[in-house]
Every structure is written in structure tokens, then in C-alpha cells.
Amino acid sequence: MSFVTYEPQGAVAYLIINRPEALNALNSQVLADLDAALDAIDLDAVRCLIVRGAGEKSFVAGADIAQMKGLTKAEGESFGKQGNDVMRKLETLPIPTIAAVGGYALGGGCELAMSCDFRICSDTAVFGQPETGLGITPGFGGTQRLARLVGPGMAKQMVYTARNIKADEALRIGLVNAVYPLAELYTAAEKLASQIAANAPIAVRAAKKAINEGLDLPMDEAVVVEEKAFGSCFGTADQQEGMGAFLEKRKHEPFTNK
């Protein structure tokens, strides 16, 4: 049985962590299933991916404490590497990704959400990195991505105190882009994904690559990354159609990823 469900719906697809009896907690099998599901995405057909949890209580409540409690130091490092490898694969997926967070996103769940391009959440969502209260550090990128998203001061406060935050605070500090009533969350995610999917896929993917690769570079090097991304779009059928439609004052034809 797979704990991850992949549901393509045309140009938009869902990746659903499906272990609701454990609040979608991440164990080794869930991570392996997630890794396999990411490999199975048809990148020629899918233009945006929505990541969510099954049920209404939890996005992902964290890594599986029952599995982690008995790990040795070496086994702990191995489990951390497995989680980091999967999160990095999601983070570097060529297509845009949206985390639709309904309910708990704690520890590994917060780290899974942060591996997506951006996050929207329900007004019932709760975020946190509770690991120091369990005697460990965040292990799937929490000490790294959180500081990049909300700043080192706020990240250190969340990690050191192990305090959870609600949706309104997550929005205030920039951890999420928007908050919706739970009943509207997935419709909102699909609307955002459809807006992204309607734009030229080559340009969207090049923009994602340029943003991600340029973030940690000095500006003089980062703009060179942008120049290459910019140039890569010229001569494509989508660029010709998009600009042609603009000049002819008409709606462009659907982009073809060519």
C-alpha cells in the first residue's frame, strides 16, 4: 500500500500524503512513496503540482516519533538524509509547486511545506518546529529553509522555543502567502495552480530555476543567471505566440511548452 496518492488532473496534479490515521506523519515508507511519486510525474503534461495531506486535521503532523525513538546516531543521520533527499527533490522539481496546508504542519510537515515554491493554508493550520522539545534538531531542512523564509531571528525563536504558531502569525511573518477558510483552501489552490498552468511553461520553469539558483549568489552573479533564463525563452513557439498576440491585440492561443 502506498501512503502517497498522485492525482493528475490535466495540467494540474495533486500529491496527497495519505496516512490520516497517523495525521499523515512521515516515516521511512512514506518518504519512499513520496520519492517514487515525484519520479512518476509526467513533466511534459503537468505544469503545476499541489501538495496536501489527506483528511481535514493535518497536512503532515511531523516525522514519525514512534519510528525515530529507537534509532541509533547512525540510523538517525540516515533517516535525516532520506528526508532531506526527498525534500530537495521536491524543491528542485522543474515545475512550480504549491503546498496547500490544512491543519497541522509540524516538524517534517513544516519542512515539506517549505520545500514547495510557496504555501497557502487554512485558518485552522498550525505550523512549528517542535524538535528541540523532543531532544533533537529539525532534520529535513528546518534549520535551513525556515531561516531563509522568515529570517534567522524568527527562525531561531521558533526552533529554540519549539513553539507552534497559528495561521495568522504564519502569514504575518511570511511563512505563508495567504490564509483561507478550510472549505475554500483546495479550490483556492486549484485556482492558483490553473493561473500558473495557463502561462508559458518554458518561461515559468526558467523563472523558477533562476529564482532558486540566484537566491544565494552575489547580485552580479545572480543577474547572469537571470540573463541566461531570459535568453532561453527566445525562439520558442510560446514566446512567438505570446508576443505576437500582444502586438496583434488578441488573446494568445494556449501555450504548448515548445
C-alpha positions as CSV (number, residue, x, y, z in Angstrom):
1,M,0.0,0.0,0.0
2,S,1.3,3.4,-0.9
3,F,0.9,6.3,1.6
4,V,1.2,8.8,-1.2
5,T,-1.5,9.4,-3.8
6,Y,-0.7,11.1,-7.1
7,E,-3.8,12.5,-8.9
8,P,-3.1,14.3,-12.3
9,Q,-6.0,16.5,-13.4
10,G,-4.8,17.8,-16.8
11,A,-2.1,20.4,-16.4
12,V,-2.5,20.5,-12.6
13,A,-1.8,17.5,-10.3
14,Y,-2.2,16.6,-6.7
15,L,0.3,14.9,-4.5
16,I,-1.5,13.7,-1.4
17,I,0.2,12.4,1.8
18,N,-2.4,9.7,2.6
19,R,-1.8,8.4,6.1
20,P,-4.7,10.1,8.0
21,E,-4.8,7.6,10.9
22,A,-1.3,8.9,11.9
23,L,-2.1,12.5,10.9
24,N,0.0,11.9,7.7
25,A,3.2,11.6,9.7
26,L,6.4,10.8,7.7
27,N,8.1,7.5,8.3
28,S,10.6,5.8,6.0
29,Q,7.9,4.2,3.9
30,V,6.0,7.5,3.4
31,L,9.2,9.2,2.3
32,A,10.0,6.3,-0.1
33,D,6.5,6.6,-1.5
34,L,6.8,10.4,-1.9
35,D,10.2,9.9,-3.6
36,A,8.7,7.4,-6.1
37,A,5.6,9.7,-6.7
38,L,7.9,12.6,-7.6
39,D,9.8,10.5,-10.1
40,A,6.5,9.4,-11.7
41,I,5.2,12.9,-12.5
42,D,4.8,13.5,-16.3
43,L,6.7,16.8,-16.6
44,D,5.5,17.2,-20.2
45,A,1.9,17.2,-19.2
46,V,1.8,18.6,-15.7
47,R,2.5,22.3,-15.3
48,C,1.8,22.8,-11.5
49,L,1.8,20.5,-8.5
50,I,-0.3,20.9,-5.4
51,V,0.9,19.1,-2.3
52,R,-1.6,18.4,0.5
53,G,-2.5,15.9,3.3
54,A,-5.4,13.6,3.4
55,G,-8.3,14.5,5.7
56,E,-9.1,17.8,7.4
57,K,-7.0,17.6,10.6
58,S,-3.4,17.5,9.2
59,F,-1.2,18.4,6.3
60,V,1.6,16.4,7.9
61,A,1.9,16.3,11.7
62,G,5.6,15.7,11.6
63,A,8.1,12.8,11.2
64,D,7.0,9.6,12.9
65,I,8.2,9.7,16.5
66,A,7.4,6.0,17.0
67,Q,10.0,5.1,14.4
68,M,12.6,7.7,15.5
69,K,12.7,6.9,19.2
70,G,14.8,3.8,18.9
71,L,17.2,5.0,16.2
72,T,20.9,5.0,16.8
73,K,23.1,8.0,15.9
74,A,23.9,6.5,12.5
75,E,20.3,5.5,11.8
76,G,19.2,9.0,12.8
77,E,21.6,10.5,10.3
78,S,20.4,8.1,7.6
79,F,16.8,8.9,8.3
80,G,17.6,12.6,8.1
81,K,19.4,12.1,4.8
82,Q,16.4,10.2,3.4
83,G,14.1,13.1,4.4
84,N,16.5,15.7,3.0
85,D,16.9,14.0,-0.3
86,V,13.2,13.8,-0.8
87,M,12.6,17.5,0.2
88,R,15.4,18.6,-2.1
89,K,13.9,16.6,-5.0
90,L,10.6,18.4,-4.4
91,E,12.3,21.7,-4.0
92,T,14.2,21.3,-7.3
93,L,11.3,19.9,-9.3
94,P,11.2,21.8,-12.6
95,I,7.5,22.7,-12.3
96,P,6.0,25.1,-9.7
97,T,4.7,23.5,-6.5
98,I,2.1,24.8,-4.0
99,A,1.7,23.5,-0.5
100,A,-2.0,23.6,0.5
101,V,-1.8,23.3,4.2
102,G,-4.9,22.2,6.1
103,G,-4.4,21.6,9.8
104,Y,-1.1,20.6,11.4
105,A,2.2,21.2,9.6
106,L,4.8,20.4,12.3
107,G,8.4,19.3,12.1
108,G,8.7,17.3,8.9
109,G,5.3,18.7,7.8
110,C,6.5,22.2,8.0
111,E,9.7,21.2,6.2
112,L,7.7,19.5,3.5
113,A,5.6,22.7,3.0
114,M,8.7,24.8,2.9
115,S,10.2,22.7,0.1
116,C,7.4,23.9,-2.1
117,D,7.6,27.1,-4.0
118,F,5.0,28.7,-1.8
119,R,2.4,27.9,0.8
120,I,-1.2,28.7,1.3
121,C,-3.1,27.5,4.3
122,S,-6.4,27.1,6.1
123,D,-7.4,29.2,9.1
124,T,-7.1,26.0,11.1
125,A,-3.4,25.5,10.2
126,V,-0.7,25.2,12.8
127,F,3.0,25.4,12.0
128,G,6.0,24.7,14.1
129,Q,9.4,23.0,14.6
130,P,8.9,21.2,17.9
131,E,12.0,19.1,17.7
132,T,14.1,20.7,20.5
133,G,11.3,19.7,22.8
134,L,11.8,16.1,21.8
135,G,15.6,16.2,22.3
136,I,16.6,16.6,18.6
137,T,17.1,19.3,16.0
138,P,14.9,19.8,12.9
139,G,16.1,17.2,10.4
140,F,14.6,17.6,7.0
141,G,15.8,21.2,6.2
142,G,14.1,23.0,9.0
143,T,17.2,24.8,10.3
144,Q,17.9,26.0,6.7
145,R,14.7,26.8,4.8
146,L,12.9,28.4,7.7
147,A,15.7,31.0,8.2
148,R,15.7,31.7,4.5
149,L,11.9,32.3,4.5
150,V,11.3,34.2,7.7
151,G,14.7,35.4,8.7
152,P,17.2,33.9,11.1
153,G,15.9,35.7,14.2
154,M,12.3,34.5,13.8
155,A,13.5,31.0,12.7
156,K,15.8,30.7,15.8
157,Q,12.9,31.8,18.1
158,M,10.6,29.1,16.6
159,V,13.2,26.4,16.7
160,Y,14.7,27.2,20.2
161,T,11.3,27.6,21.8
162,A,9.6,24.7,19.9
163,R,6.5,26.9,19.9
164,N,3.8,26.4,17.4
165,I,2.2,29.3,15.5
166,K,-1.3,29.7,14.0
167,A,-2.2,30.7,10.5
168,D,-2.4,34.4,11.2
169,E,1.1,34.6,12.6
170,A,2.4,32.4,9.8
171,L,1.0,34.9,7.3
172,R,2.4,37.9,9.3
173,I,6.0,36.5,9.3
174,G,5.9,35.5,5.6
175,L,5.8,31.7,6.1
176,V,2.6,31.5,4.0
177,N,1.2,33.6,1.2
178,A,-2.5,33.5,2.1
179,V,-5.0,32.1,4.5
180,Y,-8.4,30.7,3.6
181,P,-11.3,29.0,5.4
182,L,-10.7,25.3,5.3
183,A,-13.7,24.7,3.0
184,E,-12.1,27.1,0.4
185,L,-8.5,26.1,0.7
186,Y,-8.2,23.5,-2.1
187,T,-10.4,25.4,-4.5
188,A,-8.1,28.4,-4.0
189,A,-5.0,26.1,-4.5
190,E,-6.5,24.9,-7.8
191,K,-7.3,28.4,-8.9
192,L,-3.7,29.5,-8.3
193,A,-2.3,26.4,-10.0
194,S,-4.6,27.0,-13.0
195,Q,-3.3,30.6,-13.3
196,I,0.2,29.3,-13.3
197,A,-0.5,26.5,-15.7
198,A,-2.1,29.0,-18.2
199,N,1.2,30.8,-18.6
200,A,4.1,29.7,-20.9
201,P,5.6,26.6,-19.2
202,I,9.1,27.2,-20.5
203,A,9.1,30.7,-19.1
204,V,7.6,29.7,-15.8
205,R,10.2,26.9,-15.3
206,A,13.0,29.1,-16.4
207,A,11.9,31.7,-13.9
208,K,11.7,29.2,-11.1
209,K,15.2,28.0,-11.9
210,A,16.6,31.5,-12.0
211,I,15.0,32.5,-8.7
212,N,16.2,29.4,-6.9
213,E,19.7,29.4,-8.3
214,G,20.2,33.2,-7.8
215,L,19.0,33.4,-4.2
216,D,22.3,32.7,-2.6
217,L,24.6,34.3,-5.2
218,P,26.0,37.8,-5.1
219,M,23.9,40.1,-7.3
220,D,26.5,40.4,-10.1
221,E,26.4,36.6,-10.4
222,A,22.6,36.3,-9.9
223,V,21.8,38.6,-12.8
224,V,23.9,36.4,-15.1
225,V,21.6,33.5,-14.1
226,E,18.7,35.7,-15.0
227,E,20.2,36.7,-18.3
228,K,20.5,33.0,-19.3
229,A,17.0,32.2,-18.2
230,F,15.7,35.3,-20.1
231,G,17.6,34.3,-23.3
232,S,16.4,30.7,-23.1
233,C,12.8,31.7,-23.8
234,F,13.5,33.4,-27.1
235,G,12.9,31.5,-30.3
236,T,10.3,29.2,-28.6
237,A,6.9,28.8,-30.1
238,D,5.3,30.1,-26.8
239,Q,7.4,33.3,-26.9
240,Q,6.5,34.0,-30.5
241,E,2.8,33.4,-29.8
242,G,2.7,35.4,-26.6
243,M,4.4,38.4,-28.1
244,G,2.6,38.1,-31.4
245,A,-0.8,38.0,-29.6
246,F,0.2,41.1,-27.5
247,L,1.2,43.1,-30.6
248,E,-2.0,42.0,-32.5
249,K,-4.2,42.9,-29.5
250,R,-5.7,39.4,-29.2
251,K,-5.8,36.6,-26.6
252,H,-2.9,34.3,-27.1
253,E,-3.5,30.7,-28.1
254,P,-2.9,28.0,-25.4
255,F,0.8,27.7,-24.7
256,T,2.3,24.4,-26.0
257,N,5.6,24.1,-23.9
258,K,7.5,24.3,-27.2
